[in-house]
Amino acid sequence: MTTQARLLPTAALLLACLVAPSPARAQRFELSYPTAATASGAPAAPITGRAFVFIARTDRTEPRLQSGSTRRSEPFFGVDVEALGAGRTVVVDATTPGFPLASLKDLPAGDYYVQGLLVPYTQFRRADGHTIWAHMDAGEGQRFNDSPGSLVSEVRKVRIDPASRSAITISLTKTIPPVSRPAETEWVKRVRITSRLASAFWGHPMPLGAVVLLPKDYEKDPSRRYPVVYTVGHFSERAPFGFTFEGCDRVESPEARAARLARSARETGCEFQQAWTAGKVPEFIAVFIQHTTPYYDDSYVLNSANNGPYGDAITTELIPEIDRRFRTVAAPYARTLTGGSTGGWDVLGLQVHHPDVFGGAWSLYPDQLDFRNYQFGDIYADTNAFVRADGSWMPREIPSSRSPEGLTDLTVREENQAEAVIASKGRSGGQWDGWQAAWAPVGADGYPQPLWDKRTGRIDRAVAESMRTSGYDLRAYVEQNWSTIGPRLVGKLNVAVGDMDNYFLNLGVYRFETFLESTKEPGKGPYYAGTFEYGRPLKPHGWQPWTNQELLRTMAEQVARNAPRQ
């Protein structure tokens, strides 16, 4: 080889370096909180938790409240902090993960409204021997961007330029105040207990609660007892069935009413309240269960390796407390269940795992009843949760949500990206992390063992199989145990879902019904004798086929049918 030939690669390399773009930069943020002291004058303890920067194009509300795991989210970026003391700085820069923009370097130069947030975690020394840090719910329902006790900055309008090397400093000078609990009324009462079982598991006081709606004339006849309908779902302080007096002076327009009824037969909270207070519906005590965990705003009501013994806590602590404080008919035939979405899964989980505690479940648009449709994908057969390749040259992103017409709203990858920005180690309080905490085994580090890698989507089959064998795949559990639980579930399982559920939850319902209908075949009985109803056409998540008043009439008929004969 000649000298000239040997020099050519070197020259080419030099030229490439000269014309190649320099690595992308991003203006960085530096967050800190001022020196603080406790009420006794001692220095405040350093904070372990998660720090965020929120960036919004408008100031219609605080930037932190414009961000989350939705398609309309404004950009936000998050990083873990450990023992961050007052006056110390945490940096958010181009390496910090973000959503919906993956990095600050992807943010166009311009004027933005920015805000910082620091969410503190609590250390839990659990009974299983693991010590972890996670966010202790403060009555907000695990909303990471609005949790009481978090440190937050003022909103500032700043110029952000990726070409700038200067830092934007953010001082976290305010604390998000406690949530105000609504007052009790003659109709609505509140129960809050400390669960002995959950507290022993977490090594920390863990609350259970309930919002109780009393029937008309409850106080007039102190000898009368009532059946109970338990409603379950995402954390709320609202009364069951949307019961309210607020805004009832406003008249719903014919157009708004028609649009609502096109989605669902469910009446407004005001309409329900007017029927309830007038005594036009069967008289029940209605109870909404509150059961947040450090991982999610809903425990998914069964005993869990990560969440603790919430199935036992609800059935052996909270329900007996309701029976003690209120004049219930404290018998299984007089306890019915209903809930939608997460609550729809919850009520079926309670009914099939505790068939002798409850007398019937009416499940609405429930979370996945069969993990062969984990929303859309199959966690037993698929290798990746984010993409469906099938050996083709045109792999497809797996959708997580869709419009009733079928247009993809968000993909599984995008939602998991958002959760990974909100928190590491499955602590986001988001939906995918919530399922994982409820159903997956504990990992070696004490946090939920990931069902899939949030960066690549690769599924861990061992985790999926553990979820199935632990009884959380309700179709698999019911099918495997029908010979023993089936006789105690006859007439108790009722499900309704829209045919175009936004989260593909109708797919798991079809599979659940397929098994239950097979119980009429010789040798597979007893026949389940329940109901399945499908909203058609184009009925979305949230659809139900009857008003809540009609549902209570159906429940009252079931209670009367199953009541002991005098």
Sequence and secondary structure as in RCSB ss.txt:
>XXXX:A:sequence
MTTQARLLPTAALLLACLVAPSPARAQRFELSYPTAATASGAPAAPITGRAFVFIARTDRTEPRLQSGSTRRSEP
FFGVDVEALGAGRTVVVDATTPGFPLASLKDLPAGDYYVQGLLVPYTQFRRADGHTIWAHMDAGEGQRFNDSPGS
LVSEVRKVRIDPASRSAITISLTKTIPPVSRPAETEWVKRVRITSRLASAFWGHPMPLGAVVLLPKDYEKDPSRR
YPVVYTVGHFSERAPFGFTFEGCDRVESPEARAARLARSARETGCEFQQAWTAGKVPEFIAVFIQHTTPYYDDSY
VLNSANNGPYGDAITTELIPEIDRRFRTVAAPYARTLTGGSTGGWDVLGLQVHHPDVFGGAWSLYPDQLDFRNYQ
FGDIYADTNAFVRADGSWMPREIPSSRSPEGLTDLTVREENQAEAVIASKGRSGGQWDGWQAAWAPVGADGYPQP
LWDKRTGRIDRAVAESMRTSGYDLRAYVEQNWSTIGPRLVGKLNVAVGDMDNYFLNLGVYRFETFLESTKEPGKG
PYYAGTFEYGRPLKPHGWQPWTNQELLRTMAEQVARNAPRQ
>XXXX:A:secstr
  HHHHHHHHHHHHHHHHHS       EEEEE    B TTS B   EEEEEEEEEES  SS GGGG SSSTT   
EEEEEEEEE TT  EEE TTS EESSSSGGGS SEEEEEEEEEEE EEEE TTS EEEE    SS S GGG TT 
EE   EEEEE TT   EEEEE  EE          SSEEEEEEE HHHHHHHTS  EEEEEEE  TTTTT TT  
B EEEE  S   S GGG   TTTTS   HHHHHHHHHH S   HHHHHHHHHTT S   EEEEEE   SS S   
SSEETTTEEHHHHIIIIIHHHHHHHS B  SGGGEEEEEETHHHHHHHHHHHHSTTT S EEEES S SSGGGBT
TB TTT SBSSEE TT SS EE EEEE TT  EEEEHHHHHHHHHHH STT S SHHHHHHHHHS B TTSSB  
SB TTT BB HHHHHHHHHTT SHHHHHHHHHHHHGGGTTT EEEEEETT TTSHHHHHHHHHHHHHHTTSTTS 
S    EEEEETTT  TT  SS HHHHHHHHHHHHHHHS   
